[in-house]
């Protein structure tokens, strides 16, 4: 995609481990992929809701189970 194109404006760079986690999604230690902005923001909101409801703070450890 060309920078500034309509499709490029609808995309974000997603990372795993999450940037919000203790491992911080460092590009040198993470897996990254271009995904849609709406998907990335939706997952970020769900992760934030999980952390708030479970009182996960700062560098607290938690597991990610992928089905």
N, C-alpha and C positions, 0 to 999 in steps of 0.2 A: 504494500500500500504506500502510496505517496503521502508524505507529511502534509497535513491540512486537508486531505480529501475527506469527503463526507463519511466514508467507511472508517477511516483512521480516527475520526472524532468520536466514534461509537465504541472504541476499544480501550481496554486497560491492560496493563501488565500484571498478571496475578503471580503470586509466589507461594511456595511451600518449602519449609515451614512458614506459617503465617507471620507477616511483619509485626502483628500485634503480640506474638508470643515471645518467650524468652530467647529463642534462637533468632528472632528478628528478621527472618527471610533475607539474609545477606546474599547478594547476587553470587558471591564466590562460594557459598555453601548451600544454595537453594536451587530448587527447580523452578523455572519461570516459564510462563506461557501467555500469549496474547488471548484474551477472552473479551466477551462483550462487557461494556461498562455496566449495564443493568445487572448482569449475572454477578459481576465482581462486587458491586455495591450491595446486592441482596445477600450474598454470603457474608460479607463484612458485617452487615446489620445483624444477621443471625448469630454470628460468632460473638458480637458485642452483647447481644441479648443473653446468650448462654453464659458468658463470663459474669454478667451482672446478676443473673438469677442464681448462679451457683457460687457467687462471691469469689470468683477466681481473680486474684490480685497480682499485679506486677509479674514477678517471675515464678508464680505458683505452677507446679507441674500438673499436666492433665494429658490424657490419652486421646488420640483421634482414631476412631474405628471407622473404616471404610467398608461399606456393604457392596 
